[in-house]
């Protein structure tokens, strides 16, 4: 079961937070807010479908503690809080949107410091870390991957999604009206996958979007920590 936010909820959270916060438009772009509100049905379907794949791979009913790394406006939080047995942790550079959503929906989420170091999460305590379209925004993702290793239990899992940045993806960005955006992507999903495996994870499952055959625009990958 995946709990999808309505367009009205997204608009409400964004507008309410903006009344009291000054957040650069470029950062709103990084959080994919314009995409969730896009008038094109297929573009919105693509972004929601990748979250559905994440939840499918996660098998959340078997999870005790989970971290939503780069939670954005909190689109995964309702599903995580409904399914996960233990604690749902969340972190983002601008957590105000997700915090507002959690308050509105009465979600029990433990938010962490905005420096994204999440030092207060105990080592070897997380069953799962989800990084939905977030690691490609980081200049040095390896630093965070090593932190993930410390925080995960033995055989803990990491699930991430991200863009391929191939020709078809770049063309799709232009068609969607985002041709002048994307400079905040420092890497792509394939390079991230290689780095993650070098650090000490095994790739166990892959999902592809928009279809399970090339050309791929996005990939959703599940990794397991080497024991």
C-alpha positions in Angstrom: 0.0 0.0 0.0 1.4 3.4 -1.0 -0.3 6.5 0.4 -0.2 9.2 -2.3 -0.5 12.9 -1.4 -3.1 14.9 -3.2 -2.2 17.9 -5.3 -4.2 20.0 -2.7 -2.1 18.7 0.1 1.2 19.5 -1.7 -0.1 23.0 -2.5 -1.2 23.6 1.1 2.0 22.5 2.7 4.1 24.5 0.2 2.1 27.7 0.6 1.9 27.5 4.4 5.6 27.0 4.8 6.4 29.8 2.3 4.4 32.3 4.4 7.1 32.2 7.1 10.2 31.0 5.3 12.3 32.4 2.5 13.6 29.4 0.5 15.3 29.9 -2.9 13.4 28.7 -5.9 16.4 26.6 -7.0 16.0 24.6 -3.7 12.3 24.1 -4.4 13.3 22.7 -7.8 15.7 20.3 -6.1 12.9 19.0 -3.9 10.9 18.3 -7.1 7.9 20.4 -5.9 7.2 21.7 -9.5 7.2 18.1 -10.7 4.6 17.0 -8.2 2.4 19.9 -9.3 3.1 19.5 -13.0 0.0 19.7 -15.3 1.3 16.8 -17.4 -0.2 13.5 -16.1 2.7 11.4 -17.4 5.3 13.4 -15.7 3.5 13.3 -12.4 2.9 9.5 -12.9 6.6 9.0 -13.4 7.6 10.7 -10.2 5.0 9.0 -8.1 5.7 5.6 -9.7 9.3 5.7 -8.6 8.1 6.1 -5.0 5.7 3.2 -5.4 8.7 1.0 -6.6 10.7 2.1 -3.5 7.9 1.0 -1.2 7.5 -2.3 -3.1 11.2 -3.1 -2.7 11.3 -2.0 0.9 8.9 -4.6 2.3 8.1 -2.0 5.0 6.0 -4.4 7.1 9.2 -6.1 8.0 11.1 -2.9 9.0 11.6 -1.7 12.5 13.6 1.6 12.0 14.0 3.5 8.8 15.6 6.8 7.7 14.2 8.9 4.9 17.3 10.7 3.7 16.5 13.8 1.9 12.8 13.5 2.6 11.9 16.7 0.7 8.3 17.7 1.4 7.7 14.3 3.0 5.9 12.4 0.2 7.0 9.0 1.6 6.3 9.8 5.2 2.6 8.8 5.3 3.4 5.4 3.9 6.4 4.8 6.1 4.5 5.8 9.3 1.6 3.5 8.3 3.7 0.5 7.6 6.9 0.6 9.7 6.8 -1.0 13.2 9.5 1.2 14.9 10.8 4.7 14.4 10.6 6.7 11.2 13.6 9.1 11.0 13.7 11.9 8.4 16.3 14.5 7.4 16.4 17.2 4.8 18.2 20.5 4.2 14.8 22.2 4.5 12.7 20.0 6.8 10.0 22.6 7.3 7.8 21.2 4.5 7.9 17.6 5.8 7.5 18.8 9.4 4.3 20.7 8.4 3.0 17.6 6.6 3.7 15.5 9.7 1.8 17.9 11.9 -1.1 18.1 9.5 -1.4 14.3 9.2 -0.4 13.6 12.8 2.6 11.5 11.7 5.1 10.3 14.3 8.4 11.2 12.6 11.7 11.9 14.3 13.4 14.8 12.4 17.1 15.3 12.6 19.6 18.2 12.2 19.6 20.0 8.9 23.4 19.5 8.4 22.4 15.9 7.3 25.0 14.3 9.6 22.3 12.6 11.7 24.8 11.9 14.4 22.2 11.4 17.0 20.9 8.2 15.3 22.6 5.2 17.1 25.1 3.2 15.1 23.9 -0.2 13.9 20.2 0.7 14.5 18.6 1.3 11.1 17.1 -1.6 9.1 16.6 0.5 6.0 17.8 3.9 4.6 15.8 5.4 1.7 17.4 8.0 -0.5 14.8 9.0 -3.1 16.4 11.3 -5.7 18.7 12.9 -3.2 22.3 11.5 -3.4 22.8 12.9 -6.9 22.5 16.4 -5.4 25.6 15.8 -3.1 29.1 16.6 -4.3 30.7 13.9 -2.2 28.2 11.1 -1.7 30.8 8.7 -0.5 31.0 10.6 2.8 27.3 9.9 3.4 27.5 6.3 2.2 30.1 5.6 4.9 27.7 7.1 7.5 25.0 4.9 6.1 27.2 1.9 6.8 27.7 2.9 10.4 24.0 3.5 11.0 22.7 0.3 9.4 22.3 -3.0 11.1 24.1 -6.0 9.8 22.6 -6.9 6.4 20.8 -3.5 6.5 19.5 -2.2 3.2 19.8 1.0 1.2 17.2 1.8 -1.5 17.7 4.8 -3.8 16.2 6.3 -6.9 17.8 8.7 -9.3 18.0 9.9 -12.9 20.1 8.3 -15.6 21.0 11.7 -17.1 21.1 10.1 -20.5 20.1 11.7 -23.8 16.5 10.7 -23.4 16.4 12.0 -19.8 17.8 15.4 -20.9 15.3 15.5 -23.7 12.5 14.7 -21.3 13.6 17.5 -19.0 13.4 20.0 -21.9 9.9 18.7 -22.9 8.7 19.0 -19.3 9.8 22.7 -19.3 12.8 22.1 -17.1 15.5 22.5 -19.7 17.3 25.2 -17.8 17.4 23.2 -14.6 19.3 20.1 -13.4 22.6 21.9 -12.7 22.3 20.7 -9.1 22.8 17.1 -10.2 26.4 16.3 -9.6 26.2 12.6 -10.6 23.8 10.0 -12.0 22.2 6.8 -10.8 24.8 4.5 -12.6 27.8 6.3 -11.1 26.1 6.2 -7.7 25.5 2.5 -8.0 29.2 1.9 -8.8 30.3 4.0 -5.8 27.9 2.3 -3.4 29.2 -1.1 -4.4 32.8 0.0 -4.0 32.0 1.3 -0.5 30.7 -2.1 0.6 27.1 -2.8 -0.6 25.7 -5.5 -2.9 23.2 -4.6 -5.5 20.2 -7.0 -5.1 17.3 -5.6 -7.0 16.7 -3.0 -9.8 13.6 -1.3 -11.1 13.4 0.9 -14.2 11.3 3.8 -15.3 9.2 4.5 -17.3 9.4 0.9 -18.5 11.4 -2.3 -17.7 13.3 -1.9 -21.0 15.6 0.9 -22.3 15.8 3.7 -22.6 15.6 4.2 -18.9 14.9 7.7 -17.4 15.1 6.7 -13.7 16.3 3.6 -11.8 15.3 2.4 -8.4 18.0 0.2 -6.8 18.1 -1.9 -3.7 21.4 -2.6 -2.0 22.3 -4.8 1.0 25.2 -4.1 3.3 28.0 -6.6 3.1 28.0 -8.8 6.2 
